[in-house]
């Protein structure tokens, strides 16, 4: 064999090796956890990260926590109001709050407490939870949005406030402590005194669809995920829609999370999309996701991404 041919084969082999290693590096490290690892249920509804970087997962059969080494499970036998859990959030005191089909439960690491209509909650089925900058908890129910400051309860409805709908599919708190509530045909904003409603024209395109997910990034840009019209960003002045016309290929948005690097991560019915402010990237089961239907997303303190799937457990990515 001629020396030139040997050199050509060598160079091609190097290029192939570099391409493969670059692909692996770009894909990062994917890990999937299921009931076989200690998760109580493979159907994930909500994820939250506490101050100790422990991850909390809300499922149909209870709650699981994972500190990176040990899995723990909590159910109604431990003090949870109901095993069917829609939402989890962590407050400023590192107390975990769980929205269930039997009311709201809180857990400080030692003691469980449950709150229902008898305490001041609008309704016992809680869809989502958010904690504002004053450590006030906001609970979305089918009969209104209830707040709890640790002492007093208050409920906002379409009858006594300017909120768009009685139930919010997502609640976001921005850097000015303004609360944002998603609805069927738009969003509501509450600054503590007055309400403002934004309807379908700035939030979605074409026919009105659910605003299903919400997050606020490090620049105070509000991000709204819709049922099948992509995502809309609002910087306080301008609205911008992202869909398959400008780089976002997955349009059914279930959850949005923002990393410490201000990267936006979207859980969708088709996989995961991420956005660095310029370029969209997309990940599916072919890349390492447990399943393409991702219902919940969170980013922990180490910038590890956690994706909760509809029926196949949790996938982490770093």
Backbone torsions as a table, in degrees:
resi	resn	phi	psi	omega
1	UNK	NA	135.4	-179.2
2	UNK	-67.4	150.7	-179.2
3	UNK	-61.0	-36.2	-179.6
4	UNK	-63.6	-37.5	178.9
5	UNK	-68.3	-39.9	177.2
6	UNK	-61.1	-44.2	179.5
7	UNK	-63.3	-38.4	-179.7
8	UNK	-66.2	-43.6	178.3
9	UNK	-62.4	-41.2	179.0
10	UNK	-61.3	-44.4	-178.8
11	UNK	-65.8	-41.1	178.4
12	UNK	-63.7	-40.7	178.8
13	UNK	-62.1	-40.8	178.3
14	UNK	-63.2	-42.8	-179.8
15	UNK	-64.5	-41.9	178.3
16	UNK	-63.0	-43.2	179.1
17	UNK	-61.8	-44.4	179.5
18	UNK	-64.0	-39.4	179.7
19	UNK	-64.2	-43.1	-179.5
20	UNK	-67.1	-44.4	-179.7
21	UNK	-67.6	-35.2	177.5
22	UNK	-65.6	-39.4	178.8
23	UNK	-63.3	-43.6	178.9
24	UNK	-62.8	-44.0	-179.5
25	UNK	-63.0	-40.3	-179.2
26	UNK	-66.3	-34.1	-178.1
27	UNK	-76.0	-22.0	-179.2
28	UNK	71.8	-161.1	-177.8
29	UNK	-112.9	124.0	-179.3
30	UNK	-110.6	133.8	175.7
31	UNK	-133.8	138.1	178.8
32	UNK	-117.5	138.2	179.2
33	UNK	-121.6	137.3	179.9
34	UNK	-135.0	-169.9	177.8
35	UNK	-61.4	-23.6	178.0
36	UNK	-69.0	-21.8	179.4
37	UNK	-93.4	-18.4	-178.9
38	UNK	134.8	-5.2	176.8
39	UNK	-67.9	137.7	-175.8
40	UNK	-71.2	-29.6	-177.0
41	UNK	-156.8	144.2	-178.9
42	UNK	-82.6	-6.0	-179.0
43	UNK	-97.0	105.5	-171.7
44	UNK	-100.1	131.5	-179.9
45	UNK	-107.1	-34.8	-174.4
46	UNK	-155.0	150.2	178.7
47	UNK	-134.8	139.6	173.1
48	UNK	-139.0	153.4	179.5
49	UNK	-117.8	126.8	-178.0
50	UNK	-90.5	-176.8	-174.5
51	UNK	-68.6	-18.7	177.1
52	UNK	-93.1	7.5	-178.2
53	UNK	69.2	18.4	172.5
54	UNK	-79.0	136.2	179.6
55	UNK	-94.1	138.8	-179.9
56	UNK	-121.6	131.0	-173.8
57	UNK	-122.6	122.6	177.4
58	UNK	-92.3	132.2	-177.8
59	UNK	-135.9	-177.9	177.6
60	UNK	-75.3	-14.8	-174.1
61	UNK	-121.2	16.8	-179.5
62	UNK	130.7	-161.0	-176.5
63	UNK	-124.7	139.3	172.8
64	UNK	-120.4	146.5	173.4
65	UNK	-122.5	152.1	-178.7
66	UNK	-144.3	120.0	-178.1
67	UNK	-96.8	9.4	-177.8
68	UNK	104.0	-17.3	179.0
69	UNK	-128.5	-50.2	-171.7
70	UNK	-113.2	136.4	172.8
71	UNK	-97.1	140.0	173.0
72	UNK	-131.8	148.7	179.7
73	UNK	-124.2	140.0	179.4
74	UNK	-128.7	132.6	179.2
75	UNK	-133.5	-171.8	178.6
76	UNK	-61.9	-22.9	177.4
77	UNK	-70.2	-22.7	177.8
78	UNK	-91.2	-19.1	-178.6
79	UNK	135.4	-4.0	176.6
80	UNK	-65.8	139.4	-175.8
81	UNK	-60.5	-39.0	-178.5
82	UNK	-158.0	147.4	-177.5
83	UNK	-74.7	-19.2	179.2
84	UNK	-85.4	100.3	-169.6
85	UNK	-111.6	122.5	179.3
86	UNK	-87.8	-36.9	-167.6
87	UNK	-146.0	151.9	173.2
88	UNK	-139.4	140.8	176.6
89	UNK	-146.6	159.1	-178.6
90	UNK	-122.0	131.5	-178.3
91	UNK	-94.6	-175.6	-174.8
92	UNK	-66.6	-21.0	178.9
93	UNK	-95.7	10.7	-178.7
94	UNK	67.0	20.9	172.7
95	UNK	-80.7	134.7	178.8
96	UNK	-92.8	136.6	-179.3
97	UNK	-120.8	134.3	-175.6
98	UNK	-124.9	124.9	175.4
99	UNK	-94.1	119.2	-173.3
100	UNK	-124.3	-175.6	174.6
101	UNK	-86.2	6.6	178.9
102	UNK	-131.6	21.8	-178.5
103	UNK	114.5	-164.2	-179.7
104	UNK	-109.8	134.5	174.6
105	UNK	-117.1	144.0	173.5
106	UNK	-119.9	150.2	-178.6
107	UNK	-142.9	118.2	-177.5
108	UNK	-95.3	8.9	-177.1
109	UNK	104.8	-18.1	179.1
110	UNK	-129.3	-48.1	-171.7
111	UNK	-114.4	137.1	174.5
112	UNK	-99.4	141.2	171.7
113	UNK	-133.4	145.6	178.1
114	UNK	-125.2	140.4	-179.7
115	UNK	-125.5	137.7	-178.8
116	UNK	-133.3	-164.8	177.2
117	UNK	-59.6	-30.7	-179.4
118	UNK	-64.8	-24.8	179.6
119	UNK	-91.0	-23.5	-178.5
120	UNK	137.3	-3.1	176.8
121	UNK	-68.7	138.5	-176.9
122	UNK	-63.6	-37.1	-177.0
123	UNK	-159.0	153.5	-171.6
124	UNK	-79.2	-16.2	176.3
125	UNK	-94.1	116.4	-175.2
126	UNK	-109.1	122.1	-174.6
127	UNK	-82.4	-46.2	-177.2
128	UNK	-150.4	161.4	-179.5
129	UNK	-135.5	141.6	171.3
130	UNK	-140.0	153.2	179.4
131	UNK	-120.3	127.1	-177.2
132	UNK	-89.3	-175.9	-173.2
133	UNK	-75.1	-10.0	172.8
134	UNK	-99.1	10.4	-179.1
135	UNK	67.6	21.5	173.4
136	UNK	-81.8	135.0	179.3
137	UNK	-92.1	138.5	179.5
138	UNK	-120.4	123.1	-176.6
139	UNK	-117.8	126.3	177.1
140	UNK	-94.7	126.0	176.1
141	UNK	-127.2	175.7	179.4
142	UNK	-74.2	-9.3	-177.0
143	UNK	-120.1	17.2	177.4
144	UNK	137.3	171.8	177.4
145	UNK	-101.4	119.6	-178.3
146	UNK	-105.6	137.0	175.5
147	UNK	-112.5	152.5	178.4
148	UNK	-143.5	119.3	-178.0
149	UNK	-98.4	9.7	-177.5
150	UNK	103.2	-17.3	179.2
151	UNK	-128.4	-52.1	-172.2
152	UNK	-111.8	148.5	176.5
153	UNK	-110.8	144.7	176.9
154	UNK	-148.5	139.2	-178.8
155	UNK	-120.0	134.6	175.9
156	UNK	-107.4	132.5	176.2
157	UNK	-133.1	176.9	176.8
158	UNK	-67.6	-16.8	-178.7
159	UNK	-87.1	-29.7	-176.6
160	UNK	-115.8	8.5	-179.6
161	UNK	-151.8	-174.5	179.7
162	UNK	-101.4	19.4	-179.3
163	UNK	-68.8	148.4	-175.7
164	UNK	-69.7	-48.0	-178.6
165	UNK	-133.2	158.2	177.8
166	UNK	-71.2	-25.0	178.1
167	UNK	-120.3	135.5	175.9
168	UNK	-106.7	130.9	176.5
169	UNK	-74.1	-23.3	176.2
170	UNK	-150.7	149.7	176.0
171	UNK	-127.2	130.5	177.1
172	UNK	-122.8	148.1	176.6
173	UNK	-120.7	122.1	-177.0
174	UNK	-90.1	-176.9	-174.5
175	UNK	-69.3	-15.9	176.4
176	UNK	-95.9	8.7	-178.2
177	UNK	67.1	20.7	172.3
178	UNK	-80.8	138.7	-179.0
179	UNK	-97.2	138.5	179.9
180	UNK	-122.1	132.3	-175.7
181	UNK	-124.6	124.5	179.3
182	UNK	-82.1	156.4	178.9
183	UNK	-147.2	-171.7	-177.4
184	UNK	-66.5	-43.3	-173.9
185	UNK	-124.6	32.3	177.3
186	UNK	155.6	-158.6	178.7
187	UNK	-137.2	157.2	174.9
188	UNK	-116.2	147.8	175.8
189	UNK	-123.2	138.7	180.0
190	UNK	-132.7	121.4	-177.7
191	UNK	-97.7	7.7	-178.1
192	UNK	105.3	-18.7	179.3
193	UNK	-129.2	-45.6	-175.8
194	UNK	-124.6	156.9	-179.4
195	UNK	-110.6	150.6	173.0
196	UNK	-141.2	138.5	-178.4
197	UNK	-112.9	134.8	174.5
198	UNK	-116.3	120.6	-175.6
199	UNK	-98.1	-162.9	-164.2
200	UNK	-62.1	-31.3	-172.2
201	UNK	-59.7	-48.2	179.1
202	UNK	-82.2	-19.0	-170.2
203	UNK	-95.0	-40.1	-179.7
204	UNK	-132.8	169.1	178.7
205	UNK	-111.6	147.5	177.5
206	UNK	69.2	-140.3	-178.9
207	UNK	-63.8	144.6	-178.9
208	UNK	-65.5	132.2	176.5
209	UNK	-135.0	163.3	-178.6
210	UNK	-55.6	138.2	164.1
211	UNK	-92.7	105.8	-164.9
212	UNK	-99.2	-24.4	-174.5
213	UNK	-140.6	157.0	-177.7
214	UNK	-154.5	146.0	173.4
215	UNK	-156.0	159.3	177.3
216	UNK	-121.0	128.1	-176.8
217	UNK	-89.8	-176.5	-173.4
218	UNK	-71.6	-12.2	176.1
219	UNK	-102.4	12.6	-179.2
220	UNK	67.5	20.8	172.0
221	UNK	-79.1	131.6	179.4
222	UNK	-94.3	134.4	-177.2
223	UNK	-118.1	128.1	-176.9
224	UNK	-120.8	120.7	178.6
225	UNK	-97.7	131.7	-177.0
226	UNK	-105.4	171.2	-174.0
227	UNK	-68.2	-39.9	175.3
228	UNK	-156.6	32.3	178.7
229	UNK	-124.8	15.2	178.3
230	UNK	87.4	-148.5	-175.8
231	UNK	-130.9	146.9	179.0
232	UNK	-121.7	136.5	177.5
233	UNK	-110.6	142.2	179.9
234	UNK	-134.1	117.7	-177.2
235	UNK	-94.3	7.5	-177.7
236	UNK	105.0	-18.5	178.6
237	UNK	-127.3	-45.2	-174.9
238	UNK	-120.4	146.6	174.6
239	UNK	-104.0	139.9	176.1
240	UNK	-135.9	129.9	-178.1
241	UNK	-101.1	134.4	175.5
242	UNK	-116.2	127.9	177.2
243	UNK	-152.3	-160.8	-176.1
244	UNK	-72.5	-1.9	175.6
245	UNK	-85.9	-17.9	-179.0
246	UNK	-136.9	30.8	167.3
247	UNK	117.7	-20.0	179.8
248	UNK	-91.5	113.9	-175.5
249	UNK	-90.7	-21.1	-178.0
250	UNK	-103.7	121.3	-168.9
251	UNK	-109.5	-14.5	179.1
252	UNK	-92.1	95.5	-170.9
253	UNK	-94.6	121.6	179.5
254	UNK	-100.9	-30.6	-173.9
255	UNK	-157.5	149.0	177.3
256	UNK	-134.1	135.7	174.6
257	UNK	-135.5	153.3	-178.8
258	UNK	-120.6	130.7	179.8
259	UNK	-86.2	169.9	178.0
260	UNK	-62.3	-20.3	176.8
261	UNK	-90.2	9.1	179.8
262	UNK	69.1	15.2	174.4
263	UNK	-74.2	133.9	177.5
264	UNK	-93.2	132.8	-179.8
265	UNK	-121.8	126.1	-175.2
266	UNK	-116.8	125.2	171.8
267	UNK	-92.3	127.8	-174.4
268	UNK	-131.4	178.6	176.4
269	UNK	-78.0	-4.5	-176.3
270	UNK	-120.3	-0.5	-177.4
271	UNK	140.1	-154.5	-179.9
272	UNK	-116.9	137.3	173.7
273	UNK	-119.8	143.6	175.0
274	UNK	-131.8	151.9	-173.3
275	UNK	-139.9	125.2	-179.0
276	UNK	-98.7	8.4	-177.8
277	UNK	103.5	-15.6	179.3
278	UNK	-127.8	-47.8	-171.2
279	UNK	-122.5	138.0	173.2
280	UNK	-93.5	140.0	171.6
281	UNK	-125.4	152.7	-176.7
282	UNK	-131.4	140.0	-179.9
283	UNK	-129.8	142.9	179.0
284	UNK	-134.9	-171.7	178.1
285	UNK	-61.1	-25.1	178.1
286	UNK	-67.5	-24.9	179.1
287	UNK	-87.5	-26.1	-179.1
288	UNK	147.4	-5.0	176.3
289	UNK	-65.1	146.6	176.8
290	UNK	-66.1	-35.0	-179.5
291	UNK	-159.0	154.3	-177.7
292	UNK	-77.2	-21.3	178.6
293	UNK	-86.0	101.5	-175.9
294	UNK	-107.5	115.5	-175.4
295	UNK	-95.1	-23.3	-175.6
296	UNK	-142.7	144.2	179.3
297	UNK	-136.9	140.8	172.2
298	UNK	-147.9	154.7	176.5
299	UNK	-122.6	126.6	-176.0
300	UNK	-89.3	-175.2	-173.5
301	UNK	-71.0	-16.1	175.8
302	UNK	-97.0	11.2	-178.9
303	UNK	65.2	24.4	171.6
304	UNK	-83.6	133.1	179.4
305	UNK	-92.6	140.2	-178.8
306	UNK	-124.0	124.6	-175.7
307	UNK	-118.9	118.4	177.8
308	UNK	-95.5	123.2	-175.4
309	UNK	-96.7	169.5	-175.3
310	UNK	-68.1	-33.9	-175.2
311	UNK	-152.0	1.6	-173.5
312	UNK	-122.1	25.2	173.6
313	UNK	88.5	-151.4	-172.3
314	UNK	-121.5	138.6	172.8
315	UNK	-119.4	132.7	173.3
316	UNK	-105.0	152.9	-177.5
317	UNK	-142.5	129.7	176.5
318	UNK	-147.9	NA	NA
